[in-house]
């Protein structure tokens, strides 16, 4: 009977040890999936007026993290100057 209790205690200890080990493995896996900073992702922070020529990265510290260096935005729209002619018809002006 005493041997049976010792064997049961050893089995319980083994199960607890395996459970703790697996729990720590799962915690390590979830830590890897936590958001990383732009620096940890080896990204580049784009400033206002700069554009990302590559892909935007999901960083925990910025919405402006790019996978390559940022460049100045090129002007996409140009409007040629024009003159505005306003024609006004007089419609029964009482004065």
Secondary structure, DSSP 4 states (H G I P E B T S, - for coil): -HHHHHHHHHHHHHHHHHHHHHHHHHHHHHHHTS---TTTTT-EEPPTTEEESS-B---SS-S-EESS-EEEPPP--------------------
